Amino acid sequence: MSMMKKHIDWTLSNLFAALLLILGLGLLLVAVITCFGTKISIDAVITAAVLPLAGIIYLHPAPFSILAPTIGIVSLSAGYVSYFSSPHQWWLAIIATLIMAVLLSYGFSLRKTLRQRHSSWYR
């Protein structure tokens, strides 16, 4: 079975998704580079993590090459926030990262399954 690449149609929804992904990653980089470990960077990283998630929600179809790195970045952001919000305990950051990755992976997998079942209802 060969893996086929998903083609992205540049609709208004997908353009909005691309804008959210770019803004989220840009804000994340600026927050981490300019204010590493401060309260301001924690707030900015939380905001920056929400933007790519919203972007993935608007992106149809979401290719694995975009979905996997986004889940990874958002999960690492959760670990960053957990580490700098707690008394700098690595194990809490690792647990937060793993929990976020599992929840996001499950959520997007469930979304894909529901879309497939919903599309078969009208056949």
Secondary structure, DSSP 8 states (H G I E B T S, - for coil): -----------HHHHHHHHHHHHHHHHHHHHHHHSTTSHHHHHHHHHHHHHHHHHHHH-SS--HHHHHHHHHHHHHHHHHHHHHHTTS-HHHHHHHHHHHHHHHHHHHHHHHHHHHHHHHHT-
